[in-house]
Amino acid sequence: MLQLIIIIPLLLTIPTVFAWKLFIKAGVQGFHTLIPFWNLYMFLKIIKKPLWWYVFIIIPFINIFVYMLMIIELIRCFGHEKLWQQLLAVLFPVVYFPYLSIQNIDYQDPQFKVKVAKGPLREWVDAIIFAVVAATIIRTFLFEAYTIPTSSMEKSLLVGDFLFVSKIAYGPRLPNTPIAFPFVHHTLPWSQTASSYVEWVKWPYYRFAGLGPIKRNDAVVFNYPDGDTVSLRFQSNVSYYQLVRQYGRERVWSDERNFGKIVSRPVDKRENYIKRCVGLPGDTIEIRQGDLYVNGDLNQSPGIIQFRYHVVTDGTGINQRLLNKLNITEGRMGNSSGEYVFWISEAIANELKTLGNVKSVTRMLENAGERHDEVFPNSEVYPWNIDNYGPLVIPAKGVTVDLTQETLPLYRRIIHAYEGNTISMDEQGNILINGRKETSYTFAMDYYWMMGDNRHNSADSRIWGFVPQDHIVGKAVFVWLSLDKEKSLFDGKIRWNKSMRVVR
């Protein structure tokens, strides 16, 4: 954060330099525009704003918005009151300041300048633009609202939880696609397929300094790694790569009736997911009989971990009121009378065992050595499933790994999709990266391993692998409202006991 307090005001010096002649017209020597921090102080004196504004100039990201207001106030001192003039000045100050300086216009002290009357329409337009700009800056650089759409984090985070995601926790990113419709993600609100952004202007990945690094077991929001290519029919509900593995690439691309149009999306417009970060760069993760081990130690998660359990009674049913009391919300009847399958925590499983009509409660696990086709890295070399996985080392920036026919499935997507290299294999079986034979690879980014707390109902890193650093959006910090979609407003729709709580 200290870096941002220093760096951003330094960057604001660049457009301020182009106001050299405007400073002179205002009675201030032009060289003041060259002195970082001091130039902003003199800027405030010219536009006659109170010096407490300077506090906001050194607050990261808010200072960008404040500087925009300063630009508007400066050009108003030279009679440029029209909305389009102010918009151009804010967007292109390095061009507009020199243009304004060569105009035959004198500086007018804002304390004595006659205010230009604004009509009701202009007042509304100004207010809307101000609100949109302010909200966009807050949403991009500080906090963003997010809603839990699926049960992959039950019971730690519930479907219907409305929470705030901190962008400054790990450092906000510059948007890859800065020109976009405000307040929506990748699709326009009146369409299911129309993109909400354009790619005429694309910015490279850059992350500002944050409050700290990602910590193990943080609840993290990130862009869906498999979301670079999407079927508009299924969106992120079914991975494009899963469709290709199941039906073949040719059919997926040609059968638009069943699969919809296939599109690509930049990183910042891929679907937002929330999981718990259980593996940091360099960690070794392993799952044994459903239990997660990190660097050889059993992972102690702050969340409520759920698994799928098989429950058998003496043939009698389990009362719905009891299920509500135990907060069992996911489950179904088994194949015969008295059988149930519930997604519950170990603590709830132990409570079910105490019921007089319950004969057994057993966690349902996949057997070690039985390969699941949809589990990363989707290779017969690795006979892994969601309950028995690894060991696997999480890639870290600057670390070099050997590339062989055996290890390539683990790193192919990193090398090609995330770090932008071409990768192929020649007739002799040699691995070619950017056309050159390679036997090793050095990672350019850090990677993370994300898993849902609802272990048997979560599509996570076990399915699509590593999460790149440039996909990290922010940290889930606070649930301000929790709604139960199955209930009415007057029947407990608002979960008061789950609202206004810190995310753990």
Phi, psi and omega in degrees: 000322177302323178299319181293321179300329181270315190290314186295313174301327176296318179294327179292346176295328185299305178292331181296327179304325183285355175266016184310306184289333177291322175299316181298316178298332179274002177091015180244135181298140188297331184296344178298335180291343185272348188262109181304146181072307179296323181297326179288326175297314179292326177303313181296324179294323180294317183272003174059045175259147181299147186290347176292346173301332183298333177300319181287336179292333181260005174270117185307138175074318173296326182296332177296316179294317179298320180296324176300317178296322179296320178298315180299316180295325181293313183288336175292331176295344179247022172083007179269093186255348186287150184298318182293328177294316180295322179295315179296321181295320180291319183282324185227061183297328182291342176261319187289321180300311177297322177300315181293326185291335181269358176284150179277067184229135179266156176289136177242122179298123183299339180287336183244355183289137177290126181288137178279125180291136179249139176285167180303321180296315180297321178300316180293317180298315179299317181295319181293315180297317178301314181295318181296314180297314181298314181294323179295318179296315179298315183293326183279321191246343186243287183223152175222139176282147183213146178241135179286114185268334186231172184266021184292343179248010176301143354265015177292312174231136189255153172300126184099000174285132174254120187227166175256135178251124181277118176280333183277351180301311180252359183102124179287152178263149164293137178294137175293326181239088186290338180264106184206157175293131186291148170069013172234168184266270185247351185230139179296147187295335181264011182218156175260353184229338185288128181292144180267006186221163173237156183246025176296323177244122178231128179259143178289165180295127173210131179242127175288162177296143179245190180286339180174176180280169173294134177253151179301133179080008170295145170276113191242137171261135184210163176280137183302115185300325179279003186272012178292330175233133189222140168274120181294343177287319185255346185051223182269004179294328175228124182298136175304320183290329174293319177298318180295318179297327184275320188245348183092144185296320184300316181289320181299320182281331185265335185265076184291335180297319183266332185247351181074183179285142178262123182230160174252153181226142175291165187305312187287350179253010174279156185306142176275129176242156173230126177215179176261131179280105183257349180226122178264166178306129181092346178290154171251120180250148178207140177244122179239117180049043176089344182268134183269129176243134178240121183054037176088351182252144177298127183286125179262095184275142175283350181274178177262110184273130179243149174227172175271128181239144175261120184245128180239128177254183178280014180111345178272160182277169175255124185301136180298325179295327177291320177299320178294320180297321179276000180059043175268110186246347180240123179175175179202166175288150177277195183281344181220170182298134179085007178249138179223155169237119181239146170260103189217168176277167178297324180297317179291323177301319179294325177293321178297326180296337181277350181289140185296328183267001181266123182270323181205148174226113188232129175292133182267113185236149172278147185284145176298139179089350178268114184282134175261126187301327186268006182270134178299137011262027175056044182227141178294344179293334185242098182280066185251157172219181188292341181257345179221103192219140174086196008288151182218132179268130180282127181299144178232148180303131178088351180276138180253135178238154175285140176253118177225174176301330182282319184273341184304318179303330180289326191243357184302313184292324176300310184298317186271299190282321186269329184245007165072031177254155170273145181219136181205182180222134181275182184295336180273000180087011177282144179272127181247124174245121185054036176084358182250140178293128181226144176244001178208167179212138178251125184288140180265347181225164169277154179228159185225159179243119185247135177221145176279148178292334177273078196305324183264010176217048183216122170273113187217206185300338176295338182260315185242007169085211189288151175252118182290155179301323183286354176269351184288126180265307182176187183252130174288123188240328190207130174263115183263343178205143177227122182243138175265110185292344182275354185240159179273170183300326183262012181230043175082027181297319178276119178274090185298323182287347179253357179269160178054055180227152178280139178283131179241000000 
